[in-house]
Amino acid sequence: MQGKSGGFRTIIAFKVDDKSFFIFGFSKNEKANISTKEKTALKIMAKELLAYDNKQLAKALKHKALFEVIRDE
């Protein structure tokens, strides 16, 4: 069975039972994968975001540097 040629790839940074961040997404028909340079930059971003405490998260949300996604349960 062959996979779909369309679709999307998403990169998510997360800590189990803590927090998660959608940090990058792209269409597979536009790009096969991320570059080594992009991977390095995204790892740095993920490390910084995952280190945020609640006060830093609140400030980033207030200034719209981050957007919170709330799912219905």
C-alpha positions as CSV (number, residue, x, y, z in Angstrom):
1,M,0.0,0.0,0.0
2,Q,1.4,3.4,-0.9
3,G,0.9,6.5,1.1
4,K,-0.9,9.6,0.0
5,S,1.0,12.1,-2.1
6,G,-0.9,15.0,-0.5
7,G,-1.4,15.7,3.1
8,F,0.5,17.7,5.6
9,R,3.4,17.3,8.0
10,T,3.2,18.9,11.5
11,I,5.9,19.4,14.0
12,I,4.9,19.5,17.6
13,A,7.0,20.1,20.7
14,F,5.6,18.5,23.8
15,K,6.3,17.3,27.4
16,V,4.2,14.4,28.5
17,D,1.5,15.5,31.0
18,D,2.7,19.1,30.7
19,K,2.3,21.2,27.6
20,S,2.5,21.0,23.8
21,F,3.1,23.5,21.0
22,F,2.4,23.3,17.3
23,I,5.6,24.8,16.0
24,F,5.5,24.1,12.2
25,G,3.4,22.7,9.5
26,F,3.7,22.3,5.7
27,S,2.0,20.6,2.8
28,K,3.8,17.5,1.6
29,N,3.1,18.5,-2.1
30,E,5.1,21.7,-1.5
31,K,8.0,20.3,0.5
32,A,9.2,16.7,1.2
33,N,10.7,17.4,4.5
34,I,12.5,20.1,6.6
35,S,16.1,21.0,6.0
36,T,18.9,20.4,8.6
37,K,19.0,24.1,9.2
38,E,15.2,24.3,9.8
39,K,15.4,21.2,12.1
40,T,18.1,22.9,14.2
41,A,16.1,26.1,14.5
42,L,12.9,24.2,15.4
43,K,14.8,22.3,18.1
44,I,16.0,25.5,19.6
45,M,12.5,27.0,19.5
46,A,11.0,23.8,21.0
47,K,13.5,23.9,23.9
48,E,12.7,27.5,24.6
49,L,8.9,27.1,24.5
50,L,9.0,23.9,26.7
51,A,11.0,25.8,29.3
52,Y,8.3,28.5,29.7
53,D,6.7,28.7,33.1
54,N,3.0,29.7,33.5
55,K,3.9,33.4,33.9
56,Q,5.9,33.4,30.7
57,L,3.1,31.6,28.8
58,A,0.5,34.0,30.1
59,K,2.6,37.0,28.9
60,A,3.2,35.4,25.5
61,L,-0.6,34.8,25.1
62,K,-1.4,38.3,26.2
63,H,0.9,39.8,23.6
64,K,-0.3,37.4,21.0
65,A,3.2,35.8,20.5
66,L,1.4,32.5,21.1
67,F,-2.2,31.4,20.6
68,E,-3.9,28.8,22.8
69,V,-6.0,26.1,21.2
70,I,-8.7,24.7,23.4
71,R,-10.4,21.5,22.4
72,D,-13.9,20.6,23.4
73,E,-14.0,17.6,25.7
